[in-house]
Every structure is written in structure tokens, then in C-alpha cells.
């Protein structure tokens, strides 16, 4: 069965506004999953304010969209399901058979499949978005979370928090081809836009491992140091690359900062102060702004990417976890 590469968590999402005049431009829209609030906050990125709050299932975490922009897929972890949100109605309209405790998900480029990590039973599950049923599952490490896929559509990567590995899965063969040991509690993985590197963040280890996806060898580890903060407070989680692949942004959890990294040199250029316990992030479609979900301060910070400056804080629901943006 062929698979195609998914959009990132911050993939393109079209939001139609029924009252808009013919030919009017539509604002990009951000969707934020609020883990303790059992809700999704909907943000108009032009006005930079919340326009609606959608009630959803228990403990919403991972969030992604269909490539046609019709649906948002949301991990309702404590309900053991992935909910489907209609982007026109802005309400839950169905469910995908995800298996136990889905935590993070990604969507295939053609929209036919959702890939999710099942935290409680240590599986990665593939789901058909048309039938809403599982296609297959594969056992991985303990407490799987981070998900990434190679640009050539062939390799799916999962990170497991307790086993401390990045697992490489050949989708055509439906089997594991490599396990790479990384530092403690890996939470997220992301390929560089050219596919030549895989970056894996280790929350407790405090590093980002840069892995060669062909040889499965760690080329380098990136560490962080923020004046005035103890090292154990710096806990990398979300990773986002600019479209040109030159700059990476890494969310540093309870350090309340986002690190700005030169991808070529692997050097941290700057630390940006954002809200409390910054987790996952997403770019606006034009790449001008980066939105960060800040769990403890219950807000989203808006970063001007060119200026490397936080320009806005937007209050959302309780314990924001993930964010996706599109137009």
C-alpha cells in the first residue's frame, strides 16, 4: 500500500467565513488544543484574537488537518479516539478508530491516512480517513509520542519517551528498520525540509539529536544554556523549520523560551522569551509569524519571524498543548 508524506502539525488549513463578501480574502486561522480545557481555541491570525471555542473530548493533545482543509483531526486522548472537526461548521462531526490513548498525529499528503502514536499500548497506528478504520499497527518503544515522515514518503519515525529511542519504520514493508538511542524522554521529531537530517528533541536530556536518516547515526547534539536558568529547567519539545530550511525554532518547555538555531552551523542564535511552558508551535502560511502554545500561562505567543520578536500574547483555554495554522 503506498503512503505519501503528511503535512506537518502546522499544515495548511482553509477557513471559510460564510458572511464574507464574494472575492474577499480569508484570514489564516489557528487551532489550539487545550489539554485540560477539553476544547479547541480558534484564532483569527489577522486580528490575533480568539473567535470561537469548540468543545471537544477529554484531554485533547495532538492536532493536524486534512490537506483539503475540510477537517481538523484531534487526539482526544482520554476518550481513546481521534475526533474530526469540520472547519466550516467548527464542530466535531465524527471520529477515527485510533486505538488507546492517541497522543500525537500526522496526516498523509493525499489525506488518505492518519498516523498516530498510542501512548498506553506502545503502538503506532495507521488509520484510513475514508473508512475511519485502522489499516495496521506496529509495536514501538514505551510511551510513543513524536511522529515524523521523510520527504520521500518512505520512512515514518516515532519517538518513545521511556525507551529513549527514535524508531524508523519502513511503510512499504510495514516493519521497523532501525532504532536510534537518544537522550532521555524524546518528545518530538522533525525532518529538515531537504530530508537530509532528522532532529529529535529530548525533554529531560535537554538536547536535540541531529540524526543521519540513511545511516541512522547521530551526527551532533545541540545543547542549550540560558543565563539565570538551571539546566534542568531547559526542556526541548517542539521543533519547527522555516520553509527555506535555514532556521530552526525549538520550544524549551518550562524554560519559557524558544531557541532560534542556524541549521547549517547548529548554533543557537537567540533565545526568545514567550509564555510559560512553551510546548508546540506553528507558522502562519506566509511564514511571517510563529505561534507558540504556552501550557502554564494559558496563552499563545506570536513571534515575528523576521524581527525575532514576540509581538502578541493571546489568551486561550486551559493548558494549551498543540497548534496548527493554515488558510
N, C-alpha and C positions, 0 to 999 in steps of 0.2 A: 504494500500500500504506500503510495507516495505521500510525502509530507512536504509542506512549504513553510518557510521561516515565518515566525509570528512577528507581529508588531511589538514594540517594547510596551511596558506598562503605561508609558506616556504616549500611546499611539494616537493617530488622527481620529477625531470624533466630530461629526457634523451635528450641530444642534439647530433644528428648525424652530422658528418662532412664528406661531400661527397668525399673530397680528401684524407681522411685518409687511410693509408695502412691497409690491412687486419690484424686483430688481434691487431691493435693499440688501446691504451687506450684513452677514451674520457674524455675531461676536463669537470668538473662541470660548469654549466652555470647559471648566474644570469640574471634575467629580472627585470628592474626597470621602474615603471610607472612615467612619468614626467607630473605632473598635468597641468602646464602652457605651457609646450613644445609640447603637443599633440603628444607625442612619447613614445616609449619604448626603453631604452638602454639595449643592450645585452652585458654582460661581461663574458669573459673567466676567470674563477676563478683561473686557473693555472698561467696565465700571469698577472692576475689582471689588465686587461685593456678592454676598450670598443671595441668590434669587429664589431658592427653594430648598427645603429639606425633605428627603424621601425616607419614609420609614422602611426598614429592611429587617432581615433576620438577625439572629444572635451572633455577636462577635464578628462583625464584618471586617475583613482584612484585605487580602489581595483583590485588585480591581484592574480590569482591562476592557477593551472594546472590540467590537467586530470591525473589520476593515471597511464595511459599507456604512458604518456609522449608525446603524439602526439599533444596536443593543450595547449595553454595558453589562459585562459579566462580573459578578461579585462573589467572593468566597464568604458565605455565611457559615463560619467555621463550627460554631456550636450547634448548628442545625444540620450539619453534615450534608450540605448542599451548596451548589453554585446557583445563585439567583440571576435571573435575566431581567434587566431593566430596559424598558422601551424608552428611547431617547426623545421621542415626541411626546409621549404621554407622561414621561417622568414618573413611572411607577413600575413595580415588579409585575411581570406578566408570565413568568414561568420559572422552571428550574432545570438544571442539568444534573444527571446522576454522577456525582463527583466521588462517592465513597466517603470514608470517615475523615472528618476534620480537615477539609481543604484549607491551606494557608495562603499560598501564592499561586497565581496562574498567569499563563500567556496564551495568545491566540495565534493560530496559523495565518499566514499571509492571505490565503484564499478564504479564510473564515470557516473552513470545514471542521477544524479541530480546536479543542481547548486542551492544554496540558496543565495539570495541577499537581502540587505536592500534597500528599496526605500525611499530616504530621503524626497522627496517632497510630497508624499501622504501617508506617515506613514504606510507602509506595509512591511511585509516580504514575498517574493515571491519565490516559488519553481518552477524550470524550468527543463523540460525533455531535456537532451542533445542530444538525438537521433532525436526528432521531432523539437527541438528548440522552443517549445511552453510551455506556463505556465501550471503547474499542478493545483496549487491553491495559493492563497494569504491569509494572515491573518493580520488584523489591530493590530498595536502595538502602542508604545508611539510616541511622536512628535520628528521628526528628528532621525529616527533609523539609527544606524551605525554598532556598533560592533556585530560580529557573532561568535558563538562557538557551538560545539556539544559534548555531553557526549560520553565517550568511549564505552558505551553500546548501542549507536546508537538511544537512545530513546528520548532524550531531546535536543532541539535546543534553544539556548539563544541569545537574541538580546538586545542591549543597546540603549536607546534613549536619545539623548543629551539634549533635552529641558525638557522632563518629568522626567529625572534623575532616571530612573528605569532600572533594568535588568529583562527582560521578559522571563519566562520559558515556552516553547511550547512543548506539547506532540505531536510528529509527527504522531504516530499511530492514535490518536484521532483528530488530527488537531485542537487543542484548547489550549488556554493559561491555565496553571495550577498554575502559581504564578507570582507576580510582587514584586521585591525587591527594595526598595528605597535606592539609594546610593548617594554619594556626587555629586556636580554639574558637569554637562557635561561629562557623561561617554562615552568614545570613543572606548573602546576595551574590549573584554572578552576572557579568555582562561582557559580551564580546565587543572589541573595538569595531568601529564601522567597517574597517577593511578586513576584519576577521582574522587578523594575524596574532591577536592576543586575547586571552580571556582573563578578566580581572575578577578576583573573588575577595570579598570583604570578610574579615574575621572579627566579630564584635568584641569578644573577650581578649583575643590575642592582640587586638589593636593595630592590625596590619591589613594591607591589601596585597594579595599574592598575584603576580603577573605570570600567567602560565602560557607556554607554547602549546597551542591546541593540536599540533601534529605530533610532537614528541612527548607531550604530557609532562614536561619538565618545568619546574618553577624557575623562571629567568631572574626574577627580582622580587623583593618585598619592599613595599612602601610603608614607612612609619610616619607618625605624626607627633608633633610637640607644640603645645600652645602655652605661651607664658602664663603662669599663675594657675595652671591646672595640673592635677596629678595625672599620671599616665593612665591609671585605671579608669579615669573618667572619660577617656577618649575612645569611643567605641564605634568604629565604622560600620555602616549598614548600606544604605542606598548608594548606587553609582550611576551617573548619567554622563554620556559623552556628547559634546557638541557634534553637529552633523558633519563638520569637516574633519572630525577625529583628532583635533589638535589639543583640546582641553577636556579634562575630566572634572566633575564635581562629585565629591564624596561626602555624604551625610555622616556626622560624627556623634550621633545619639545624644547622651546626656552631657557631652561637651558643649552642646548648644551652638555649634559652629559647622559650617560647610567648608571643606578644604577644596581649593582650586589647584589643579595639578596640570603641569605641562606633560602631555602624553609622551612626547619624544624623550625628554630628559628624566621623566618620573620624579621631578622635583615639585614640591609644594610651593606655589607662587604666592598664595594668600589664604588667610582664614577669614571667613565672613560670619559675623555674629548674627544668628537667627533666633527663632523661638526655642523653647525648652524641649529637649529630647527629640531632635530632628531625626526623622526616620526615612521615608521615601520621598522622591521628588519627580517632577515632570516639567519639560519645556513646553512653552506655547508653540504652536505650529510654525511661527515665523522665527523661532529660536531667540527672540529678544528677551524673554523672561523665563526664569526658573521658579517654579512654585515648590515649597517645601512643606511637608506635613509635620507639625510640631506637636507631639503627643501630650506632653505635660501642660503646656501653655494653651492647649486647645485652639490653636490658630494655624494659619498658613502664612509663611513669609514669602514675599515676592522679591526676587533678585533681578536687578537689571544686569543682564549678562555682559554687555559691552562695558558698562561702568564698574562692574563688580561691586555693586552697592545694593543693599536692601532698601527698597522704596516703599514697602507697604506691609502691614500686618492685617490679616483678615480673620476674624473670629469664626470658628466653625463649631462642630459638635464635640462630644467628649472623646478624648484620646484619638485624634486623627492618626491614621496608620498609613494609608496609601493614597495616591493621587494620580489621575490620568487626565490629559488635556487634549483637545482637538477642535476641529472646526468643521 
